[in-house]
């Protein structure tokens, strides 16, 4: 979820008085998302961790499922600020788009790097080409085209098309070899669905879950919709409306998104693995409300201070935070040690067993391990913060 750098841009309506200052609330939100990502990615026990920091297996949701959509949403918000600022400085849309392509390629490269194992070597027969930053790159690229060459109405139409069109694809298009969902096969079957079928055709042997991938190709479409929610939010924050009006409308639309997602769940279940349209609405609504609260607290009430620093350390170097997360995650699941009984276990399993032996209990031991991973990554990023080094792409 490396979105720290990718954010900021969109044409400004001549009717508004654009707000150009950097909003601390965006960096804090991004920092919270980075910390949450590391916490969720590094449990001492994948199965025995507390429910809120485990991803839902299939339909439904947990708090952990809101982290990745928050990154995607913030990419759109920041884009609205960044592109507008560059256009005001006289940069052409073509020049900005060339930079967008470069950034997208760099994000894909970072994704490939973190998917690889530099120490043990890369097994190209099972190498995973999909990934988090790869999805962010595609969403960023698609949204950038709309931001640069359309207005908010076009972006809203594209958002609706992404969500409605994706539902129609999954609901009515026959899955080759299986039939029509809801008629010949269960609707949203775990592996007999159109996104999983296409990913197997394109990347068989290179998927996260063998028969499907949570960052697959087709379900990038509704994720683009999540990005566009962020774009529209960023444009609203840049407008000349009063701060109070901005907050109220963000909360209003956020609650509308939450309710719409929960209602649509009845016919199109909330599902992170497929990034269903109901999931996009639910998580986008949450992001709107949460950002509105941060905006009210930090930009209107001016409640800032030392408490924001830990989150800014993550939020202003999110791309490094994503890589640091991989540095912790990879060895924990790759390197092994011998237990007292002679059994071989991964580092994270050994650490979990030791923490359980201290009397913490399995779930609490897993949480302590996760918190340790967050603190380790934070310490690495704090060294950069202290030197005022902020890695951008």
C-alpha positions in Angstrom: 0.0 0.0 0.0 2.5 2.4 -0.9 0.6 5.4 -1.8 2.5 8.1 0.0 3.9 9.7 -3.1 1.3 9.2 -5.6 -1.1 11.7 -4.6 -2.2 15.0 -5.6 -3.9 16.4 -8.7 -6.9 17.5 -10.7 -8.1 20.4 -12.7 -9.9 23.1 -10.7 -13.2 24.7 -11.5 -12.9 28.3 -12.3 -15.9 28.9 -10.1 -14.1 27.9 -6.9 -11.3 29.4 -4.9 -9.0 26.5 -4.7 -7.4 25.4 -1.5 -3.7 24.7 -2.1 -2.1 24.0 1.3 -1.1 20.5 2.3 -3.6 18.9 4.5 -2.0 17.2 7.5 -5.1 15.1 8.0 -4.4 13.3 4.7 -0.8 12.4 5.9 -2.1 11.3 9.3 -4.8 9.1 7.7 -2.2 7.5 5.4 0.1 6.9 8.3 -2.7 5.1 10.2 -3.3 3.0 7.1 0.4 2.1 6.9 0.5 1.1 10.6 -2.7 -0.9 10.1 -1.3 -2.7 7.1 1.9 -3.7 9.0 -0.2 -4.8 12.0 -2.5 -7.0 9.8 0.3 -8.4 7.6 2.4 -9.7 10.5 0.4 -11.7 13.0 2.2 -14.2 15.2 -0.6 -16.7 14.2 -2.6 -16.3 11.0 -5.5 -18.4 12.4 -5.5 -17.4 16.1 -5.2 -13.6 15.8 -7.9 -11.4 17.1 -10.9 -11.0 14.7 -10.5 -7.3 13.9 -7.0 -7.7 12.5 -7.7 -10.8 10.3 -9.1 -10.5 6.8 -12.5 -12.0 6.1 -12.1 -15.3 4.3 -14.8 -14.6 1.7 -18.2 -12.8 2.0 -18.4 -10.2 4.8 -15.8 -7.9 6.3 -13.6 -7.2 9.2 -11.9 -3.9 10.2 -8.7 -5.1 8.5 -10.5 -5.1 5.2 -10.8 -1.3 5.3 -7.0 -0.7 5.1 -6.2 -1.3 1.4 -9.3 0.6 0.2 -8.2 3.5 2.3 -4.9 3.6 0.5 -6.7 3.5 -2.9 -9.1 6.3 -1.7 -6.2 8.5 -0.6 -4.4 8.1 -3.9 -7.4 9.8 -5.5 -7.7 12.5 -2.9 -4.0 13.4 -3.2 -4.3 13.3 -7.0 -6.9 16.0 -6.9 -4.4 18.3 -5.1 -1.3 17.4 -7.0 -2.5 17.6 -10.6 -4.3 21.0 -10.0 -1.1 22.4 -8.5 1.0 21.3 -11.4 -1.5 22.6 -13.9 -1.5 26.0 -12.2 2.3 26.1 -12.5 1.9 25.7 -16.3 2.7 22.1 -16.8 0.9 20.5 -19.7 -1.4 17.5 -19.3 0.8 15.5 -21.6 3.8 16.1 -19.3 1.9 15.2 -16.2 0.6 12.1 -17.8 4.1 11.0 -18.9 5.1 11.3 -15.2 2.0 9.3 -14.3 3.2 6.5 -16.6 6.6 6.5 -15.0 5.2 6.4 -11.5 2.9 3.6 -12.4 5.8 1.5 -13.8 7.9 2.2 -10.7 5.1 1.1 -8.5 4.7 -2.1 -10.5 8.5 -2.7 -10.2 8.3 -2.2 -6.4 5.5 -4.7 -6.3 7.6 -7.2 -8.3 10.5 -6.6 -5.9 8.5 -7.2 -2.8 7.0 -10.3 -4.3 10.4 -11.7 -5.0 12.8 -13.2 -2.4 16.1 -11.5 -3.0 17.9 -13.8 -0.5 16.6 -17.2 -1.7 16.3 -16.2 -5.3 13.2 -15.9 -7.6 11.3 -18.9 -8.7 9.8 -17.7 -12.0 7.6 -20.8 -12.2 5.5 -19.6 -9.3 6.4 -15.9 -9.1 3.3 -13.8 -8.3 2.9 -10.9 -10.8 -0.2 -9.4 -9.2 0.1 -7.4 -5.9 -0.9 -4.4 -3.9 1.3 -1.8 -5.5 0.5 -3.2 -8.9 -3.2 -2.6 -8.3 -2.5 0.9 -7.0 -0.5 1.6 -10.2 -3.4 0.5 -12.4 -5.9 2.5 -10.4 -3.7 5.6 -10.4 -3.1 5.4 -14.2 -6.8 5.0 -15.0 -8.0 7.7 -12.6 -5.3 10.1 -13.9 -6.6 9.9 -17.4 -10.1 10.9 -16.1 -8.7 13.6 -13.9 -6.6 15.2 -16.7 -9.2 15.0 -19.5 -12.6 15.1 -17.9 -14.5 17.1 -15.2 -16.3 15.9 -12.1 -19.4 14.9 -14.0 -17.3 12.6 -16.2 -15.6 11.1 -13.2 -18.9 10.5 -11.4 -20.3 8.7 -14.5 -17.1 6.6 -14.7 -17.5 5.8 -11.0 -21.0 4.6 -11.5 -20.0 2.7 -14.6 -17.2 0.9 -12.8 -19.5 -0.3 -10.0 -22.6 -1.1 -12.0 -20.6 -2.6 -14.9 -18.6 -4.8 -12.6 -21.8 -6.1 -11.0 -23.2 -6.9 -14.4 -20.1 -8.8 -15.4 -20.1 -11.0 -12.4 -23.9 -11.5 -12.4 -24.7 -12.1 -16.1 -21.6 -13.1 -18.0 -21.3 -16.9 -18.2 -18.1 -18.3 -16.7 -16.5 -20.4 -19.5 -16.8 -24.1 -18.7 -19.2 -23.5 -15.7 -22.2 -21.5 -16.9 -24.2 -18.5 -15.8 -23.7 -17.4 -12.1 -26.9 -17.7 -10.1 -28.3 -20.2 -12.6 -25.8 -22.9 -13.5 -23.4 -22.2 -10.6 -23.7 -20.4 -7.3 -23.3 -16.6 -7.7 -19.9 -15.5 -6.4 -18.6 -19.1 -6.0 -15.1 -19.0 -4.4 -13.4 -20.2 -7.6 -16.0 -20.5 -10.3 -16.3 -16.8 -10.9 -15.3 -14.7 -13.9 -12.3 -12.9 -12.3 -10.9 -16.1 -11.0 -11.4 -17.8 -14.3 -9.6 -15.0 -16.2 -6.7 -14.9 -13.7 -6.2 -18.7 -14.1 -6.1 -18.2 -17.9 -3.6 -15.4 -17.7 -1.5 -16.4 -14.6 -2.1 -20.0 -13.7 0.6 -21.1 -11.2 1.3 -17.4 -10.3 -1.7 -16.7 -8.1 -1.9 -15.8 -4.4 -4.5 -18.5 -3.7 -3.7 -20.9 -6.4 -7.1 -20.7 -8.2 -7.7 -16.9 -7.7 -5.9 -13.8 -6.6 -7.3 -10.9 -4.4 -5.4 -8.4 -6.6 -6.5 -9.9 -9.9 -7.2 -8.2 -13.2 -11.0 -7.7 -13.5 -11.6 -6.6 -9.9 -9.3 -3.7 -10.5 -12.3 -2.1 -12.2 -14.3 -1.4 -8.9 -11.0 -0.5 -7.2 -10.7 2.3 -9.9 -14.1 3.3 -8.6 -12.7 3.6 -5.1 -9.9 5.8 -6.5 -12.5 8.1 -8.2 -14.3 8.4 -4.9 -11.1 9.8 -3.5 -10.7 12.1 -6.6 -14.1 13.6 -6.1 -13.5 14.0 -2.4 -10.2 15.8 -3.1 -11.9 18.2 -5.5 -14.5 18.9 -2.9 -11.8 19.7 -0.3 -10.2 22.0 -2.8 -13.4 23.9 -3.5 -14.3 27.3 -2.0 -17.0 25.9 0.3 -16.8 26.7 3.9 -14.9 24.1 6.1 -18.1 23.3 8.0 -20.0 22.6 4.7 -17.1 20.4 3.5 -17.3 18.3 6.6 -21.0 18.0 6.7 -21.3 16.9 3.0 -18.4 14.5 3.4 -20.1 12.9 6.3 -23.4 12.9 4.5 -22.1 11.2 1.4 -20.0 8.9 3.5 -23.0 7.7 5.5 -24.8 7.3 2.2 -22.0 5.1 0.9 -22.0 3.0 4.0 -25.7 2.4 3.8 -25.7 1.7 0.1 -22.9 -0.8 0.5 -24.8 -2.6 3.3 -28.1 -2.6 1.4 -26.4 -3.9 -1.9 -24.8 -6.6 0.2 -28.1 -8.5 0.0 -27.8 -8.9 -3.7 -24.1 -8.4 -4.3 -22.2 -9.5 -1.1 -19.5 -7.4 0.4 -16.3 -9.2 -0.5 -12.7 -7.9 -0.4 -11.3 -10.8 -2.4 -13.5 -9.8 -5.4 -13.6 -6.1 -4.4 -17.3 -6.2 -5.0 -19.2 -3.0 -5.7 -20.9 -3.2 -2.3 -17.4 -3.5 -0.8 -16.3 -0.4 -2.7 -19.3 1.6 -1.5 -18.9 0.4 2.1 -15.2 1.1 2.4 -15.4 4.3 0.4 -18.1 5.6 2.7 -16.0 4.8 5.7 -13.0 6.6 4.2 -15.1 9.7 3.6 -16.5 9.8 7.1 -13.1 9.1 8.7 -11.3 11.7 6.6 -14.1 14.2 7.4 -13.5 13.6 11.2 -9.8 14.0 10.8 -10.3 17.2 8.7 -12.6 18.6 11.4 -10.2 17.8 14.2 -7.0 18.8 12.5 -7.8 21.5 9.9 -10.8 23.2 11.6 -10.2 22.7 15.3 -6.5 22.7 14.8 -6.0 19.7 17.1 -2.4 19.0 16.2 0.8 18.5 18.2 3.2 15.8 19.2 0.5 13.1 19.0 0.5 13.4 15.2 4.2 12.7 14.8 4.1 8.9 15.0 1.5 8.8 12.2 3.3 11.3 10.1 6.5 9.2 10.2 4.5 6.5 8.4 2.3 8.8 6.3 5.0 10.9 4.7 7.1 7.9 3.8 4.4 5.3 3.0 6.3 3.8 0.1 9.2 3.0 2.4 6.7 1.7 5.0 5.4 -0.8 2.4 8.9 -2.0 1.6 9.7 -2.2 5.3 6.6 -4.3 5.9 7.9 -6.8 3.3 11.3 -6.8 5.0 9.6 -7.9 8.2 7.1 -10.3 6.6 9.5 -12.1 4.3 12.1 -13.4 6.7 9.4 -14.2 9.3 7.7 -16.7 6.9 10.9 -17.8 5.1 13.6 -18.5 7.6 13.3 -21.4 10.0 14.7 -22.5 13.4 14.6 -25.8 15.3 12.2 -26.1 18.2 13.1 -27.9 21.4 11.4 -31.0 20.2 13.4 -31.0 16.9 10.6 -29.7 14.8 11.2 -27.0 12.2 9.3 -23.8 12.3 9.3 -20.4 10.8 10.6 -17.4 12.7 7.2 -16.0 13.3 5.9 -19.4 14.5 8.9 -19.6 16.9 8.2 -16.1 18.2 4.5 -16.9 18.6 5.3 -20.1 20.6 7.7 -18.1 22.8 5.1 -15.4 23.5 2.5 -18.0 24.3 4.9 -19.6 26.7 4.9 -16.3 28.6 1.2 -16.8 29.4 -0.1 -14.3 27.0 -2.6 -16.6 25.2 -2.5 -17.3 21.5 -4.5 -14.2 20.3 -2.7 -11.8 22.6 0.7 -13.3 21.7 -0.2 -12.8 18.0 -1.1 -9.2 18.7 2.2 -8.5 20.5 4.1 -9.9 17.5 2.1 -7.7 15.2 2.8 -4.6 17.4 6.5 -5.5 17.4 6.5 -5.5 13.6 4.8 -2.1 13.6 7.4 -0.7 16.0 10.3 -2.1 14.1 9.1 -0.6 10.8 8.4 2.7 12.6 11.9 2.9 14.0 13.3 2.4 10.5 11.1 5.2 9.1 11.8 7.5 12.1 15.5 7.5 11.1 14.4 8.9 7.7 12.0 11.4 9.4 14.8 12.6 11.7 16.9 13.4 8.7 14.0 14.9 6.9 14.3 12.3 4.1 11.0 11.6 2.3 11.2 9.1 -0.5 9.0 10.1 -3.5 8.5 8.4 -6.9 
